[in-house]
Amino acid sequence: MTLVDHEAQQTAAAQAAWDEPTGLVPRGTLFVIPGRGEEPALYERLGRRLSTDAYRVRVLADPSADDATEAALHAALASQLASPDTVAPRVLVGSDTGALYAAGLTASGALDPDALILAGLPVGAGEEGTRSWDDELEIRTSCPTHRGVLRGAAVRRGALFGPVPDGWLERADLRRVRQPILGIHGAADPVSPLPQARERYRSAPLAQLVSISDGKHDALNDLTHRTVAATVVLFLERLRLGKDLPVIASAELPEERRD
């Protein structure tokens, strides 16, 4: 690898990072892959929340930006997933096209994470035409805090309505993913309708899909971000016990009261 390639790999991999609190033993490593036009700053709230539970979070570059970024990101992920310094379980977390990217590389065997967490998984190739910025905010989230971040420099406006990169939908064949998958999907996602997403997850050998009531496309950052983060942590805690995700907590009816 040339020096230029190494620098590109480091740039793709080291966008933003949150570690476990001082004194706690790290419980795993999450590599977050953004969607179309997204910057790592969009995932600060998620990174801080998950790191509080001692999971290391690394937010990477948007692989749909260009071919050079995609190649550098692939190399960076392969290196970090294989590194003995990366705390297991090693999990890819993708949103929007980042979810397709993570699923595609895993399905092909190009990457071998311990599990996938996929949010707002696209089910189509994108749409023609343009929409207003107000339309995009409405489609992405109902959360006023997240909308405030979006209004900053954390996203390229209109990118959400651009095409999905060629071949990514086909490569993200969940039938070929042998690792556990947690799907998180807004029930009111207009970009990737839940019924079509449900069919994709149904084909996977080890997938569970959690739908978020009234949730929009930015499932990791919507009004229900606390519930989503808790869902992610429960999945990770089960993953730590084994690939078959042993049940930790079961709902039980209370014992019948005796007078």
N, C-alpha and C positions, 0 to 999 in steps of 0.2 A: 504494500500500500504506500502510495506517495504521501509526502507531507501535506500536499493540498487535499488529498482524500481524507487524511486523518483529521485535518482541521474542519472539513465539511462534516465529518461524522461527529466530532465533538460539538459543533454548532447545532446540529440536528438533535443531539441527545440532551444537551444541558440548557434547556430553555427556562425551566422553573423547578424548584425542588423544595419539599417539606419533609423533615425528619421527625422521628418520635421524640417526645419530651425527654429532657435530660433525666437519666436514671432508669428509664424503661428499656427493656429489651425489644428490639424491632420484631414485628410479627409477620412481615412479608413486604414485598415491593410491588407497587402498582405503576405501570407505565401508561400514562394517559395520552391518547392520540386524538388531537382535535379534528373537527369537521371542516368543511369548506370555508376558507377565508377566516378561520378563527385563530386568535392569538392565545398563548398560554395564560394570559391574565384572566381570561374567562373562567378558569378553573381554580382560582386562588381559594375561593370559599370551600370548594370540595377538598382541595389539598390540605387546607388547614384542619378541616373537620376530621378527615380520615387519619391524618398524622397524629391527632390527639389520641386516637386509639392505638397508636404505636405502629401504624402502617406507613412505610416510606412511600412517598408519592413523587413521581418524576413526570412532569408535563413536557411533551416533546413538540416537534414542529408539525405543521399541517402537511401531510404527505401529498396532498393534491395541488400544492403550490406550483411545483414544476418537477421535471424529471430528476434534476440534480438533488433536490431536497428529498424526493422519494428514495433515491438510491442511497443517499447518506443516512437517512433514517433507518432503512433496512439494515445497513451495515452496523449502525449503532445499536439497534435492538438485538441483533444476533450476538454481538459482542457482550452486551450487558446481561442477556438471558443466560449465556454460557459462563459468565464470570463467577468464580467461587465467592467473590465479595458481594454478590447480589443476594440479599436475604430472601429465602423461599418462604411461602410460595410466591412464584413470579407470575404476575397477572397482567395481561394486556387489557386496557380499558379504552374502548373507542366510542366516539360520538359521531353520528351522521356518517360521512364518508370515512372518518377514522375507524368506525366500526367495521365497515366493509374492508378496509385495508388490513385491519388486525385479523379478521376472519379469513380473508383471502390468503394471507401469508401462512396462517396456521393450517388451513385446509390443504395447501400445497405441500406442507412439510418444510417450507422455507424457514419457519420459526417454530419453536417448540416450548411455548409457555405452559404453565401448570393449569391455567384456566383463562377464559375470556369473559369480560363484562361488556356487553354491547348495548348502547343507548341510542334510540332513534334510528335504528338500522334502516337505511333506504331500501325501498322495494321497487323503485323505478329509476329510469335514466335521467331524471330531471325534467324541467318544463321549459317550453318556449316562451319568449316574451319577457317582460319585466314587471316588477311590482314596486309599489312605493315603499319608502322606509317605514312608514307607519304600518303598512301591511306586514312587513317582515317582523317587526317587533311583536305584533299580535300573533303571528304564526309561531314565533320562537318561544314566547314565555308570557305568563301572567304575573311574574314576580317583579315588583317595582325596583328592587335592588339590582336584579340581574339586568333589567332594562337600562338602568343607569350605567352599568358597566358596558353594555353593548353600545350605548351612545358615545362612549369614549373611543379610544383607538384600538379596542380589543377585537374588532371584526371588520372585514372588508365588506362594505354594504353591497347587497345584491348577490354575493357569492353563493348564498344558500340556494338561489334559483338557477345557478349554472349547472351544466351537465355533470353527471357522475363520470369520472375518468373511464376511458374505454377499457372494457374487460373486467372492471372491478366487481360488478354485479355477478358475473359468471364465476369468477374465481372465489367469491365468498359463498361457496357451496357448503352449507352447514351439515350436509349429510356426510361430509368427509372430515369433519372436526371430531376428534376422539376425546378431546379434553372437555371438562365441564364448562357449560356456558350459562351465564346469567344474563337474560335479556330484560331490559328496562325500557318501557315504551309508553308514551302518553296516549291515553285512550282517545284524546281529541287531537291527535297529531295530524294536521292536514297535509304535511309533506310526505309522510310515510304512514298511510292509514293502517290502523291496528289489525283489521281482518287479514290483509295481505301479509303483514309482518308475522302474524300468528302462524300462517301456513309455512313460512320459511323456518320458523323455530320448530314446528312440529316434525320437520324432517331430520332434525339433529338427534344423534344418539343419546346425548347427555345434557339436554337443555331444559331450563325452567324459564318461563316468561312471566314477568310481573308487569301488569298494566297499572298505570297511574290514573286515577279518576280525574277527569277534566284536564289531564296533562297535555301540554303542547310539545313541540319538537325537541326543545332543549331539555330533555328529561332529567339530566343531572343537575340542572340549574333552575328548575321551575319553582313555583310556590311551595311545592312539597319536597324541597331539597333535603330537609331533615329526615323525612321518611325514607327517601331514596338512599341517603347515606347510611341510615340504620339497616336498610335492606342489603346494601353492599357489605357492611360489616358482618352481618349474620351469615351471608354467603361465604365470606372469607374465613370466618371462624369455623364453619363446617368444613371448608376446603382444607384447613390446617389438620383436620382429623383424618382426611383421606379423600381420594378421588371420587368415592361413591357418596360423598357429602352426608355423613351420618347426622341424624337428627339430634339436635341439642336440646331444644325446648319443644314441648308438645302441649297443646291446649287441652285441659281436662275440665270436665264438669265438676262442680263442687259436690262433696258428699251430701247425701240427703240429711237434712237436719232432723235430729231426734229430740222430741220434747221430754 
